Amino acid sequence: MLKRLNKYISDSGFCSRREADALIEKGSVAVNGAVPELGTKVSLDDKVTVNGKLIEAVAEDKTDRVYLAYNKPIGITCTTERKVQGNIIDAIGFATRIFPIGRLDKPSEGLILLTSDGDIVNKILRAENAHEKHYRVIVNRVVSDEFISKMSSGIPILDTVTKPCELRRAGKFGFDIILTQGLNRQIRRMCEYLGYEVTRLTRKRIMHVSLSGIKSGQYRHLTDAEMVEMNKALESSTKTFTQVP
Protein backbone atom coordinates (compact mmCIF):
# COMPACT_ATOMS: atom_id res chain seq x y z
CA MET A 1 0.00 0.00 0.00
CA LEU A 2 1.33 3.44 -0.94
CA LYS A 3 1.54 6.25 1.61
CA ARG A 4 2.39 9.93 1.20
CA LEU A 5 6.00 10.54 2.15
CA ASN A 6 5.24 13.20 4.77
CA LYS A 7 2.80 10.83 6.48
CA TYR A 8 5.30 7.96 6.31
CA ILE A 9 7.84 10.14 8.12
CA SER A 10 5.41 11.58 10.68
CA ASP A 11 3.92 8.16 11.44
CA SER A 12 7.39 7.01 12.44
CA GLY A 13 7.44 9.67 15.16
CA PHE A 14 10.41 11.48 13.61
CA CYS A 15 8.52 14.77 13.21
CA SER A 16 5.17 16.25 12.24
CA ARG A 17 3.83 16.25 8.67
CA ARG A 18 4.52 19.97 8.36
CA GLU A 19 8.08 19.44 9.53
CA ALA A 20 8.42 16.51 7.13
CA ASP A 21 7.30 18.71 4.23
CA ALA A 22 9.91 21.30 5.22
CA LEU A 23 12.60 18.62 5.28
CA ILE A 24 11.51 17.36 1.86
CA GLU A 25 11.60 20.88 0.41
CA LYS A 26 15.02 21.42 1.96
CA GLY A 27 16.36 18.30 0.25
CA SER A 28 17.08 16.51 3.53
CA VAL A 29 14.93 13.48 2.61
CA ALA A 30 15.90 10.69 0.24
CA VAL A 31 13.84 7.80 -1.11
CA ASN A 32 15.97 4.92 -2.33
CA GLY A 33 18.88 7.32 -2.53
CA ALA A 34 17.07 9.91 -4.69
CA VAL A 35 15.71 13.32 -3.63
CA PRO A 36 11.88 13.20 -3.83
CA GLU A 37 9.27 15.86 -4.53
CA LEU A 38 6.48 16.98 -2.22
CA GLY A 39 3.55 14.59 -2.55
CA THR A 40 5.72 11.59 -3.35
CA LYS A 41 4.20 8.29 -2.29
CA VAL A 42 6.21 5.40 -0.89
CA SER A 43 5.66 1.76 0.00
CA LEU A 44 7.04 -0.43 2.77
CA ASP A 45 9.69 -1.66 0.33
CA ASP A 46 11.14 1.82 -0.17
CA LYS A 47 14.13 3.05 1.81
CA VAL A 48 13.42 6.47 3.32
CA THR A 49 16.16 8.50 5.01
CA VAL A 50 16.34 11.94 6.61
CA ASN A 51 19.84 13.41 6.65
CA GLY A 52 21.10 9.89 6.14
CA LYS A 53 19.11 8.40 9.03
CA LEU A 54 16.86 5.48 8.10
CA ILE A 55 13.17 6.03 8.87
CA GLU A 56 11.56 2.78 9.93
CA ALA A 57 8.00 2.09 8.80
CA VAL A 58 5.43 1.81 11.59
CA ALA A 59 3.26 -1.23 12.19
CA GLU A 60 -0.11 -0.90 10.46
CA ASP A 61 -1.87 -2.21 13.58
CA LYS A 62 -0.30 0.62 15.65
CA THR A 63 1.15 -1.82 18.17
CA ASP A 64 4.42 0.09 18.17
CA ARG A 65 2.82 3.48 18.90
CA VAL A 66 2.78 5.19 22.26
CA TYR A 67 -0.23 6.77 24.02
CA LEU A 68 0.36 8.48 27.36
CA ALA A 69 -1.74 10.42 29.88
CA TYR A 70 0.38 12.97 31.74
CA ASN A 71 -0.46 15.21 34.70
CA LYS A 72 1.31 18.42 33.67
CA PRO A 73 2.50 20.58 36.55
CA ILE A 74 2.34 24.36 36.47
CA GLY A 75 5.48 25.76 34.83
CA ILE A 76 5.94 23.06 32.18
CA THR A 77 5.70 24.29 28.58
CA CYS A 78 3.89 22.10 26.04
CA THR A 79 6.51 22.23 23.31
CA THR A 80 8.77 19.64 21.71
CA GLU A 81 11.51 22.29 21.35
CA ARG A 82 14.26 20.97 23.60
CA LYS A 83 15.94 24.37 23.72
CA VAL A 84 12.97 25.71 25.70
CA GLN A 85 13.65 25.35 29.41
CA GLY A 86 10.97 23.30 31.16
CA ASN A 87 9.69 21.71 27.93
CA ILE A 88 7.28 18.82 28.27
CA ILE A 89 9.54 16.31 26.52
CA ASP A 90 12.40 16.75 28.98
CA ALA A 91 9.93 16.83 31.87
CA ILE A 92 8.56 13.39 30.97
CA GLY A 93 11.86 11.87 29.87
CA PHE A 94 10.27 9.19 27.70
CA ALA A 95 12.67 6.96 25.77
CA THR A 96 11.17 7.38 22.30
CA ARG A 97 9.92 10.45 20.43
CA ILE A 98 6.43 11.59 21.47
CA PHE A 99 4.54 14.84 21.09
CA PRO A 100 1.64 16.43 22.98
CA ILE A 101 -1.89 16.40 21.63
CA GLY A 102 -2.78 20.04 21.99
CA ARG A 103 -1.49 22.31 24.73
CA LEU A 104 -2.00 23.53 28.24
CA ASP A 105 -0.47 26.94 28.78
CA LYS A 106 2.45 27.26 31.19
CA PRO A 107 0.39 28.53 34.19
CA SER A 108 -2.17 25.70 33.77
CA GLU A 109 -1.98 22.11 35.00
CA GLY A 110 -3.61 18.76 34.54
CA LEU A 111 -4.24 16.17 31.89
CA ILE A 112 -2.52 16.21 28.53
CA LEU A 113 -2.19 13.29 26.14
CA LEU A 114 1.05 12.52 24.34
CA THR A 115 1.60 10.09 21.50
CA SER A 116 3.82 8.95 18.66
CA ASP A 117 0.72 8.50 16.47
CA GLY A 118 0.22 11.52 14.22
CA ASP A 119 -3.08 10.16 12.88
CA ILE A 120 -5.11 10.84 16.01
CA VAL A 121 -3.86 14.32 16.92
CA ASN A 122 -6.19 16.52 14.87
CA LYS A 123 -9.04 14.03 15.16
CA ILE A 124 -9.04 14.74 18.89
CA LEU A 125 -8.39 18.47 18.64
CA ARG A 126 -10.72 19.63 15.89
CA ALA A 127 -13.72 21.39 17.39
CA GLU A 128 -16.12 20.03 14.77
CA ASN A 129 -15.44 16.53 16.09
CA ALA A 130 -16.94 17.64 19.45
CA HIS A 131 -14.61 15.69 21.73
CA GLU A 132 -15.05 16.91 25.29
CA LYS A 133 -12.39 18.46 27.53
CA HIS A 134 -13.31 19.01 31.18
CA TYR A 135 -11.64 21.75 33.27
CA ARG A 136 -11.85 22.83 36.92
CA VAL A 137 -11.32 26.59 37.18
CA ILE A 138 -10.77 28.83 40.21
CA VAL A 139 -11.26 32.59 39.79
CA ASN A 140 -10.64 35.69 41.90
CA ARG A 141 -14.30 36.63 42.41
CA VAL A 142 -17.47 34.91 43.52
CA VAL A 143 -18.99 32.90 40.67
CA SER A 144 -22.42 34.43 40.10
CA ASP A 145 -25.47 33.09 38.32
CA GLU A 146 -24.95 35.78 35.67
CA PHE A 147 -21.37 34.62 35.13
CA ILE A 148 -22.49 30.99 34.69
CA SER A 149 -25.20 32.02 32.25
CA LYS A 150 -22.97 34.22 30.10
CA MET A 151 -20.02 31.82 30.04
CA SER A 152 -22.19 28.88 29.01
CA SER A 153 -24.00 30.86 26.31
CA GLY A 154 -20.91 32.06 24.43
CA ILE A 155 -18.35 34.83 24.83
CA PRO A 156 -16.94 37.08 22.06
CA ILE A 157 -13.17 36.54 21.92
CA LEU A 158 -10.57 36.34 19.14
CA ASP A 159 -12.97 37.66 16.47
CA THR A 160 -15.52 34.91 17.10
CA VAL A 161 -18.05 33.82 19.71
CA THR A 162 -17.30 30.73 21.74
CA LYS A 163 -19.61 27.77 21.33
CA PRO A 164 -22.25 27.15 24.00
CA CYS A 165 -20.78 24.91 26.69
CA GLU A 166 -21.67 23.13 29.90
CA LEU A 167 -20.85 24.97 33.14
CA ARG A 168 -21.56 24.17 36.75
CA ARG A 169 -20.51 25.90 39.94
CA ALA A 170 -17.81 24.23 42.06
CA GLY A 171 -17.64 26.13 45.33
CA LYS A 172 -17.78 29.88 45.89
CA PHE A 173 -14.91 30.79 43.55
CA GLY A 174 -14.82 27.79 41.23
CA PHE A 175 -16.60 26.17 38.33
CA ASP A 176 -16.35 23.15 36.06
CA ILE A 177 -16.49 23.76 32.31
CA ILE A 178 -16.70 21.28 29.44
CA LEU A 179 -15.43 22.51 26.07
CA THR A 180 -15.46 20.96 22.62
CA GLN A 181 -13.35 23.67 20.99
CA GLY A 182 -9.86 24.90 21.70
CA LEU A 183 -9.25 28.57 21.04
CA ASN A 184 -5.99 30.03 22.27
CA ARG A 185 -6.20 30.55 26.06
CA GLN A 186 -9.95 30.22 25.67
CA ILE A 187 -11.06 29.90 29.29
CA ARG A 188 -8.78 32.66 30.53
CA ARG A 189 -9.97 35.01 27.76
CA MET A 190 -13.63 34.18 28.44
CA CYS A 191 -13.21 34.97 32.12
CA GLU A 192 -11.28 38.17 31.40
CA TYR A 193 -14.12 39.37 29.16
CA LEU A 194 -16.47 39.14 32.16
CA GLY A 195 -14.02 40.84 34.54
CA TYR A 196 -12.73 37.68 36.23
CA GLU A 197 -9.15 36.48 36.59
CA VAL A 198 -8.27 32.78 36.56
CA THR A 199 -6.11 31.88 39.55
CA ARG A 200 -5.97 28.13 38.89
CA LEU A 201 -6.90 26.04 35.87
CA THR A 202 -6.79 22.25 35.86
CA ARG A 203 -7.78 19.98 32.99
CA LYS A 204 -9.37 16.88 34.50
CA ARG A 205 -10.56 14.91 31.48
CA ILE A 206 -10.11 14.58 27.72
CA MET A 207 -12.88 12.54 26.12
CA HIS A 208 -13.11 9.43 28.33
CA VAL A 209 -9.54 9.66 29.69
CA SER A 210 -9.41 10.99 33.24
CA LEU A 211 -6.69 12.61 35.35
CA SER A 212 -7.73 10.46 38.29
CA GLY A 213 -4.89 8.50 39.88
CA ILE A 214 -2.05 10.33 38.11
CA LYS A 215 0.08 12.41 40.48
CA SER A 216 1.42 15.77 39.33
CA GLY A 217 4.45 15.27 37.09
CA GLN A 218 3.69 11.60 36.46
CA TYR A 219 2.29 9.76 33.44
CA ARG A 220 0.74 6.43 32.59
CA HIS A 221 0.09 4.49 29.39
CA LEU A 222 -3.50 4.45 28.19
CA THR A 223 -5.13 1.11 28.90
CA ASP A 224 -6.31 -1.29 26.21
CA ALA A 225 -9.90 -0.48 27.16
CA GLU A 226 -9.25 3.26 26.81
CA MET A 227 -7.67 2.73 23.39
CA VAL A 228 -10.63 0.65 22.21
CA GLU A 229 -13.03 3.40 23.30
CA MET A 230 -10.85 6.11 21.76
CA ASN A 231 -10.56 4.37 18.40
CA LYS A 232 -14.32 3.85 18.36
CA ALA A 233 -14.93 7.54 19.18
CA LEU A 234 -12.49 8.67 16.48
CA GLU A 235 -13.87 6.47 13.69
CA SER A 236 -15.97 9.24 12.18
CA SER A 237 -13.65 12.12 13.13
CA THR A 238 -11.88 14.19 10.51
CA LYS A 239 -8.23 15.21 10.65
CA THR A 240 -8.29 18.79 9.39
CA PHE A 241 -5.86 20.95 11.34
CA THR A 242 -7.12 23.28 14.06
CA GLN A 243 -5.51 25.56 16.61
CA VAL A 244 -5.40 24.20 20.14
CA PRO A 245 -5.73 25.77 23.60
LINTA-V895066 format. One record per backbone hydrogen bond with DSSP energy under -1.0 kcal/mol. NH is the residue of the N-H (numbers start at 1). CO is the residue of the C=O. E is the energy in kcal/mol with one decimal. If there is no record, write none. Layout:
BEGIN
nh:NH co:CO e:E
nh:NH co:CO e:E
END
This chain:
BEGIN
nh:3 co:42 e:-2.6
nh:5 co:40 e:-3.1
nh:8 co:4 e:-2.5
nh:9 co:5 e:-2.3
nh:10 co:6 e:-2.4
nh:11 co:7 e:-3.0
nh:13 co:10 e:-1.7
nh:14 co:9 e:-1.2
nh:20 co:16 e:-2.3
nh:21 co:17 e:-2.6
nh:22 co:18 e:-2.0
nh:23 co:19 e:-2.1
nh:24 co:20 e:-2.4
nh:25 co:21 e:-2.7
nh:26 co:22 e:-1.8
nh:28 co:23 e:-2.5
nh:30 co:49 e:-2.4
nh:31 co:34 e:-3.2
nh:32 co:47 e:-3.5
nh:34 co:31 e:-1.8
nh:40 co:37 e:-1.7
nh:42 co:3 e:-3.1
nh:46 co:43 e:-1.4
nh:49 co:30 e:-2.5
nh:50 co:53 e:-2.4
nh:51 co:28 e:-3.3
nh:53 co:50 e:-2.1
nh:55 co:48 e:-3.1
nh:62 co:59 e:-1.8
nh:65 co:62 e:-1.6
nh:68 co:114 e:-3.2
nh:69 co:220 e:-2.9
nh:70 co:112 e:-2.5
nh:71 co:218 e:-2.6
nh:72 co:70 e:-1.1
nh:72 co:110 e:-3.0
nh:75 co:106 e:-3.2
nh:76 co:73 e:-1.4
nh:77 co:86 e:-2.5
nh:79 co:77 e:-2.1
nh:84 co:81 e:-1.6
nh:87 co:84 e:-1.3
nh:88 co:77 e:-2.0
nh:91 co:87 e:-1.9
nh:92 co:88 e:-1.9
nh:93 co:89 e:-2.6
nh:99 co:115 e:-2.3
nh:101 co:113 e:-3.2
nh:102 co:100 e:-1.0
nh:108 co:105 e:-2.1
nh:109 co:201 e:-2.4
nh:110 co:72 e:-2.2
nh:111 co:203 e:-2.8
nh:112 co:70 e:-1.9
nh:114 co:68 e:-2.0
nh:115 co:99 e:-2.2
nh:116 co:66 e:-1.5
nh:124 co:120 e:-1.9
nh:125 co:121 e:-1.9
nh:126 co:122 e:-2.5
nh:129 co:126 e:-1.7
nh:130 co:127 e:-2.2
nh:133 co:179 e:-2.0
nh:134 co:205 e:-2.5
nh:135 co:177 e:-2.8
nh:136 co:202 e:-3.1
nh:137 co:175 e:-2.9
nh:138 co:200 e:-2.9
nh:139 co:173 e:-2.9
nh:140 co:197 e:-1.5
nh:143 co:172 e:-2.6
nh:148 co:144 e:-2.2
nh:149 co:145 e:-2.5
nh:150 co:146 e:-2.6
nh:151 co:147 e:-2.8
nh:152 co:148 e:-2.1
nh:153 co:149 e:-1.2
nh:154 co:150 e:-1.4
nh:157 co:160 e:-1.7
nh:160 co:157 e:-1.6
nh:162 co:155 e:-2.5
nh:165 co:152 e:-1.8
nh:166 co:178 e:-1.1
nh:168 co:176 e:-2.1
nh:170 co:174 e:-2.9
nh:175 co:137 e:-2.2
nh:176 co:168 e:-3.1
nh:177 co:135 e:-2.3
nh:178 co:166 e:-2.2
nh:179 co:133 e:-2.6
nh:186 co:183 e:-1.8
nh:189 co:185 e:-2.6
nh:190 co:186 e:-2.6
nh:191 co:187 e:-2.4
nh:192 co:188 e:-2.5
nh:193 co:189 e:-2.1
nh:195 co:192 e:-1.6
nh:196 co:191 e:-2.7
nh:199 co:138 e:-2.8
nh:200 co:138 e:-1.6
nh:202 co:136 e:-2.7
nh:203 co:109 e:-2.3
nh:204 co:134 e:-2.8
nh:205 co:134 e:-1.5
nh:206 co:209 e:-2.4
nh:207 co:132 e:-3.6
nh:209 co:206 e:-2.6
nh:211 co:204 e:-2.5
nh:214 co:211 e:-2.1
nh:217 co:71 e:-3.2
nh:218 co:215 e:-2.3
nh:220 co:69 e:-2.1
nh:222 co:67 e:-2.4
nh:227 co:223 e:-2.2
nh:228 co:224 e:-2.3
nh:229 co:225 e:-2.1
nh:230 co:226 e:-2.4
nh:231 co:227 e:-2.8
nh:232 co:228 e:-1.9
nh:233 co:229 e:-2.3
nh:234 co:230 e:-2.0
nh:237 co:234 e:-1.4
END
